[in-house]
Amino acid sequence: MTALYWIVAASLLGSVLSVSAAALIGLRARAQHIPMLISFAIGALLTAAFVDVLPHAIEAAGEAEKATSIVLAGILGFFVLEKLVLWRHCHDEHCEGHDTHHGHAHAHEDAHGGHSHSGHDRGRSGMMIMIGDSFHNFVDGVLIAAAFMQDIRLGIVTALAIIAHEIPQEVGDYLILLHSGYSRTRAFILNLVSCMATLAGGLCCYFALSAVQGAIPVLLGLAAASMIYVAVADLIPGLHRRTELKATLQQVLLIALGVLTISVTHQLLDHLPG
């Protein structure tokens, strides 16, 4: 399989898995599963970032300082971007700092009977999340493509980590859309359209970057930054809302499972020929 086939397959697989999981959990009203999925995603994202993507970014850049500087710039850039999104959409005193374009913490609060919004705010938040996630999914597609163009095995691990992150994200989005007044069918269709942005990003990156290979070290550095930022800034704070011992142990075990999954995949791929 060429890099293009891998990019298309990984993008479509991620979209189908995340949308199907969102619909399945949404239909069965298993909102309490979201924190479990998020815990697993944290372990997968951080392991992929530090064990796979960052080393390849350093190798592609030729020096560690250059690669880690890109990661630092990426993390700070994502912070500023998220602040701009919050500033743009927070118009009243009821706006909470966790109502981001990712929708993770928002879904967590909805799943555990947290704060509620008026009908107008809920409808607006549903569409905002779809717009933000479409952009986010497009970037995920670019990152998947950049990884596959560097190394097929790196691409597989990167895609797995992004899929692990996409599933809880899309589940959260689906529940927020239902909460915003959308029908189950319309929420499913909107989620599917949003996920197709991953494939669009992958294809755009492949055809644009085949002639500009020099951009790959930067994109790999941004991929690592994105994984670290999403895990640390967007996902982990939501887990701290549950402080009881049982929940903490569950979170630690699921994070460890995410770490183990990516680590085992990494080891298996390292032993493949080629």
N, C-alpha and C positions, 0 to 999 in steps of 0.2 A: 504493500500500500504506500502510495506517495503521501507527502505531507498534506496535500490538499484533501485527499480522501479522509485522512485522520481528522483533519480540522472539521470537515462537514459531519463526519460520524460522531465526533465528540460533542459538537454543538447541538446536533439533533437529539442525541442520547440524553444530554443534560436537560434539554427543554422538555422532552417527553417524560423523563423521570420526575422532574420537579413539578410540572403541571399535573401529572397523574397523582403524585403524592398529595399535592394541594387539594385536588378534587376529592380524593379518597378520604383524607382526614376531615375536610370540610363537610362532606356528606355524612360522615359518621360522627361529626361533632366531637372529635377527639382533640380538642384544643390543648388539653393538658400535655400532649405529646410534643408540642413545640419546644418547650425548654429542653427536653431530652435531645431532640434533633440539633438544637443550638449548641448544646454541650459537646456533642460529637463533632460538629462543624468547627468549633474552636480548636480542638486537638488536631483535626485534619489540616486546617488552614495554617496554623503555626508550624506544624511539622513540615508541610510542603514548602513554606516560605524559607525556613532556616536550613533544612536538610537538602532540598533540591533546587529551588529557584535561585536563592542567593548565591550558592556556590557556582552555579552556571552563569549567573550575572557577572560574578567576579572573573570567571574564566573568559567570558566573552569581552569584558571591558579591558582585560589585560592587567589590571591592578586592583587590589582590594579597596583602596581609598576612593577611587573613582566610583566603583560600584556602590559602596556603602554611602557615599555622598548622594547618589541618585536616590537610594532608599530613604535617606533622611529627608531630602527635598520632597519626595513623594508623600511621606507621612505628613509633613507640615502642609503640603499642598492639599491633601485630602481633608485635613482639619479646616483649612480656610474655605475650601469648597463647601463642606458641610455647614459651616457657619453662615455662608452666603445663602445656602438653601433655607436654613432655619430663619435667617433674617428676612428673606424674601416672602416666606409663607406665614410667619408669625405676626399676626396683625392685632391680636388682643391679649389681654393679661392671662387668658386661660391656656395660651399656647405653652406646651411643655417642651423642654429641651430634648426629649426622646422621640419627638414626632419627626423623624428624619425620613429621607427618601428611601431608606432601606426598609423601614417599617418593622424592625425586629422587636424593639422594646414595646412599641405600640401594640403589637399582636400579643406580646407576653402579658401586658396589662389587661387587654380584652379577655384573654384566656383565663385570667385569675380574678375577674370581676373588678378591675381597676376603674379609673375615672371614665366617665362617659362624655360624649359630645352631643351638641344639638344636632338635629337632622341636617341643617345647612352645613355645619362644620364637617359632619361625617361624610356627606356627599362630596364636599370639596377635597377632603383628605384622601378619599378613594381615588379620585382622578389625579391628584398630585403624586400619589404613590406610583400610579401606572406610568406617568410621564418620567418620573425620576428613575424607576426601575428599568424602563426601556433603555435609557441612556446607560445605566449601570450594566445591563446585560450586554449592550453593544461593546462596552469596554472589556467585559469578561471575554467576549469573542475575540477581541484583538489580542488579549493576553494569552488565550489558548493557542491562537495561530502563531504568535511570536515564539511560544515555547516549542511547538511542533516543528517550526522552521529551524530552530536551534538543534533539537535532538528529539527523536520520536519518543524515547523513554521519558524525557523531561516533560514532553507534551502530555503523555498519559497521566503522570502523577499530578501535573498542574490541573488537567481536566477533572480528575477525581476530586481534588481539593475544592475546585470551583463548584462541582456538582453537589458536594457535601454541604457547601455554603448556600447554594441555590435552593435546595429543597426546603429548609426551614424558612428561607426568605419568601419563596412563593406560597408556602402554606400560610404564612402570616399575611401576605398580600391578599390571598383568597378570602381569609376570614374578615379582613378589614373591608373588602369590597362587599361582602355579604352584610356586614355591619352598616355599611354606607347605603344600603337599600337596593343593591343590585341583585338580580335573580341569580340562582346558581349557574344557569346556562350562560348568562352574560358575563358573570365573573370568570367562568372557565375560559370563555373566548378571549376576554381581555388579557387574562394571564398568559394564554397561548400566544397571542400577538406580541405581547411584551417579551416573551422568551425567544421569539424568532429573531429579535434584535441581536441575540448571541451569534446566530449563524451569519447575519448581515455583517457584524463586526469582524468575524473570522475571515469571511471572504474578502472584505475590503482590505484587511491587513495583509492577507496572502498576496493579492494582486498588486498592492501598492509597495509592499516590502520586498518582493522578489528582486526588485531592482535597487533597493536601498537597504542592504544588509546591515549597514552601520547603525541603524536605529534599534536593532535587536537588543544590544546591551542595555539601552535606556528603558525599553519596554519590559525587559526582564526585571530590572531594578524597580520599576513602577509596579510590576506584578507582585513582587515580594512586599513592597510598601503597602499595596492595597490589601493583601492578605493579612498582614500584621495589623494594619489600622482597623479593618473590619472586625477582626477577632478581639482586639484589645479595647477599642473605643466603642464599638456598636454592640458586640455580643456579650462580653464579660460583665459589663455593668448590669445587664438585665438579670444575670444569675445571682447577683448579690442581693436581690430583693427577697430571695428565699434563704433564710439564715438557719433554719432548723437542721439538726445533724443529719437526718435521713436524706434531705434534699442535697446537702453539701456532699455527702458520700456518693450519692447518685451522680452528681455533676462531675466529681473527680474521676469516677470510674468511666463515665462516658467520654470525658475528655481524653483519658488514657486510651480508651478504645479507638478514638479518632487518631491519636498519635500512633498506636500500634498498626492500624490499618494502612496508613501512609508509609510507615517504616517497613512493614512487610512487603508492600507493593514495590517500594524502592529497592529492597534487597532482591526480590524476584526479578525485577527488570534489569538489575545490574548483572544478573547471571544469564540473561538472554544473549544469544550470539549476535554479533554486530553491534 
